[in-house]
Amino acid sequence: MEEKSSLSPVSLLVSILKYSIATIINFLIYGISLLLVGWLVDPAVWGKVDIFISTSTLFMNICILGLDQSFIRFFNEPPHPLDKTRLFGACFGLSTLVLIATCVISCVFFPQQVLGIFFTEKMGTIYLAMLFLNAFMAMIGRYLNIMYRMEGSIKLYTIESVAMQFFSKMFFLVAVFINPSFDAMVMWFTIGMCLFAFIFLWPNRSWVSFSPQVLFSKANRHLMPYGLALAPTAIMLWLNSLFSKVYISKTIGDGPAGVFSMVSLLSNVVAIIQAGFATFWSAFIYANYKTEQEKIKQVHDYLTFLIVEFLCLLLAFEDVIFFFIGPAYRSGMAVFPIMLLVPVFLIIAETTVYGISIAKKPIHDTIGIGLSVVCNILFCMLLAPKFGLYGVCMALAGANIVMFLYRTVIAQKLYCSIVSYKRTTLVCMVMFVLVFAACVLNNNFVAKLTVSLVGMVVYIIIYRKQLAAAISLAKELIGGFLAKRKQ
């Protein structure tokens, strides 16, 4: 009976909401930072700053060698002779050594070549060192976040997640009020990340180990192959977005790159619907895929319905959103609907691609993301010369759709998690029509609002049974809450 209760719809929702606290708070910080940047920072400056931040994250994903994924996989079953503490030391220590070695080689022998890949202007070696420093701080945050999550400490997980968002976003905004230049914003961003890393790593310093017995133990026969197999996935996923930013900066200009970066960040607001879902969902899938397939199928419909309804809402009030962002970035309204497709398909994929992991065939994830990177480059070369910023956005959206289709088709053959393929296909087709209409009606608020509201009604009709079930679940949840208060 206890097992059924733990897997009831109400318990499932409550578990997701617990992991959503950090995401919701982070979005408030995220929103405030975007508003301040929109009104106070020139797009050309912001474009360079965002490329700097994105590049440091790419460096982190490269140097971490996928060992963060090894830490997750082997946390509860550490390979001999490691325990949980020494597993952290081995994974974190190896990632750190690789990052230090890469930093030294790059800064000593190839500083201008590496910086020239990402930036149009010539920059000093100090900026390359700062990129690696920020990558190291992000690596610390990544490992600590995993540790708290795997230990089931929702409180520490929430505090650490919110603190990282605060220090990474709010600190560099000090420069926005004092001196909104690239140099000042990058410096304050680095200070914030260093303070965050020190505050959270110091209490856990006993977990850090550079002992040869830990770093080069026999456990590496398990840790390294598993991590390296998954490393390309994280690298290419981040590279996809960064390529678009750098391409715009080098071919169109830093100003349009700043507008693109702002639109890209704004489009990620749809992820608030996802909230703590992804954090909880992966653990639930792996623990219950054999016995709860029908429930897993239902969740696909619920999440897809919420995402597409929120998409309609954002399209309807796009003008209002960009009014608050500020006039310097208002040209981004033209491509905002297209960019919304990128996070939307990534979120829907949370319920369609787990069959690959269940079948233990991660090569298909790597192939799917590799296809996306190749398509993004080819689509950019084909579309950008003719359509400019529109072309780059269409390229990125198209590349992500290619990845979604490949991974979903393969995953569904391995483990079915979609109730009705026809319904999901219909939902996607309506989405494309709505996005196209929003682009065509870019300067007509009333017409765009009307089309979006019609889209919301269409989705309600498509998902009427799921909506009725969701209302019933909400009543059950509220009823249970009120009953507890009366006791």
Residue, then its C-alpha position, 0 to 999 in steps of 0.5 A: m500500500e505504501e508503494k502505491s501511495s508514494l506513486s499516486p498522482v498527488s504524491l508525484l506532483v508534491s515531489i515535483l513541486k519540492y524540487s521546483i522551489a529552487t527553479i521558481i526562485n531562480f527565475l525571479i532572480y533571472g527575470i530581474s537580471l534580464l530587466l536590468v540588462g535590457w534597460l541599462v546595457d547596450p546590446a553590443v556589450w551584452g552580446k560579448v558578455d553573454i558569449f564570455i559566460s557561455t564560453s566559460t560553461l563550454f570549457m567546463n563541459i569539455c574539461i569535466l570529461g563527463l565525470d559528473q555523469s559518472f558521479i551520478r551513475f555510481f553514487n549509490e554503487p561506488p566502484h572498488p576501492l572508492d566510497k561515496t566521499r572518495l568517489f567525489g574526490a576522484c571525479f572532481g579531482l580528475s576534472t580539475l586536473v584536466l581543466i588546469a592542464t588545458c588552461v595552462i597549455s591554452c594560456v601559454f601556447f595558444p591564447q590568441q588562437v583560442l580567444g579568436i574562435f569566440f571573440t571578434e576583438k583582440m583580447g589579452t591572455i588574462y581574459l582566457a585565464m578568467l574564462f577557465l577560472n569561471a569554468f572551474m567555479a561552475m564545475i564546483g557548483r555542478y558537483l555540489n549540486i549533484m551531491y546534494r541532489m543524490e543525497g536527497s537533501i532538498k534543502l541544501y540543493t535549493i540553497e545551493s542552486v539559488a545561491m549560484q544563480f544569485f552570485s552568477k547573475m546579481f554580482f555582475l549587475v553591480a557593474v551595470f549601475i557603476n560602469p556597464s562595460f564588458d571589462a567591468m561586467v566580466m570582472w564582477f561576474t568572476i568575483g561573484m562566482c569565486l565567492f559562491a565557490f568558496i562559500f559552498l566548497w569550503p564546508n565540503r573541503s574534506w570531500v576534495s582529494f588529489s591523492p594518487q590513490v584516489l585519482f588513479s585508482k582501479a575505479n577509473r576503469h568504470l568511471m572514465p569510459y562511462g563519463l567519456a561516452l556521455a561527455p560529447t552530449a553535454i559539450m555539443l548541446w552547449l556548443n549549439s547555442l554558442f555557435s549561433k551567438v558567435y556566428i552572429s557576432k562575427t558576421i552580423g555584428d555585436g549588437p545583433a548578437g546581444v539582441f539574439s542573446m537576450v531573446s534566447l534567454l527570454s525564450n527560456v522562461v518557458a522552462i518555469i513550467q518544467a521547474g523541478f520536473a527534470t530533476f525529479w523525473s529522471a530518478f522516477i523514470y529509472a525506478n518505475y519504468k517497468t511498472e508505471q508505463e501508463k503513468i509515464k505516458q500520461v505525464h507526457d500529455y500533461l507536460t506537453f499541454l502545459i508547455v504549449e498553453f504557456l507558449c500561446l500565452l507568451l506569443a499573445f503578450e510578446d509586446v508586453i514582455f519586450f516593453f518591459i525589457g526596453p527599447a534597445y532589444r525590441s527588434g528581438m520581437a521579430v524572432f522571439p516566436i521562432m526562438l521559443l521552439v528551441p526550449v519547448f522541444l527540449i522540454i517535451a523531449e524530457t518525456t519522449v527520449y528516456g527510452i535511450s537511457i533505459a535501453k543503455k544506448p547513449i550513443h543515440d543521444t550523441i548521434g542526435i545532438g551531433l546531427s543537431v550541431v551539423c544541421n545548425i552549421l549547415f542551416c546557418m550557412l544556407l539561411a543567414p546570408k539571405f535572412g540575417l538574424y531570422g536565418v540564424c534563429m530558424a537554423l537553431a530551431g530547425a537543428n533542435i527539431v531534428m535532434f528531437l525527432y531523431r532521439t524521440v523516434i529511436a527512444q519510442k522504439l525502445y520504450c513507448s512513453i507517448v499515448s497517441y503519436k497522432r495527437t502529439t504530431l497534431v499539437c506540434m503542427v498547430m505550434f508551427v502554425l502559431v509561430f508562423a502567424a506570430c512572425v507574420l503579425n509581428n506588429n499587430f498586437v490585437a491580431k497576434l493576441t486573437v490568434s494566440l487565444v484561438g490556439m489556446v482553445v484548440y489545445i484545450i479541445i485536443y487535451r480536454k480529457q487530460l484537462a478534466a483529469a488535471i482539474s480533478l487532481a487539483k481538487e484532490l490536492i486542495g482538499g487534502f491540504l484543507a483537511k490537514r489544516k482543519q486537524 
